Amino acid sequence: MQMAAESTRRGRGRPPGPPVDLDARREMLLDAAEATIRQSGAAVGLAEVAKAAGLTRSAVYAAFNDRDGVVDALATRHARRIVERLTSVVGGTADPAEQTRAAIDILAAWFDDEPQLAHLLTGRLDQTAENTPGAIVETVADILRAGFRARGADDSPAEPWAYALVGAVSSAVGWWSRTRSIPRADLVDHLHRLIWSGFEGAGGAAPSSRP
């Protein structure tokens, strides 16, 4: 009788399923968060993200502590994508002026392609500890350092100039993304002329190979 009772107790309920892959769940939730933000704007909450992912809010909290955790993870994801594009600039051209223009265009393209996400994430792209090794500013600084060293110049201005470049571009492109008052190509040309002339005037950039 005791064995029968134990057998009955063990048989109750469904057997446990396979363990949850938290990394896969986080990626799924980030995909859902992106889609929801693109559709509804930056003010979306975890309940909307959970619904878009087909999960309960408790499942979201099992993957992220709170909404800020989701936003920080999105910032890391998009920073990595931008860094990958910026890194490709180095292999695409050896001309530092062209590298600078390409970096400006990449940042402008992100604002153009992801206006809602850019509005939400801009201030966080270089703030999360997880993202620090591949930060956008540091990648731009690496591009500048390589250009300085290739010409035997002092590379110490690379980091402050990188912060100045990213800050100026983010501010100007943020304005442009709201107004769309000029074509994006014109915006990139204007910013490139301003930034590159500043580099040359400060004595840290060699003349462009272009006329």
Order of alpha helices (4+ residues) and beta strands (2+ residues): alpha-alpha-alpha-alpha-alpha-alpha-alpha-alpha-alpha-alpha
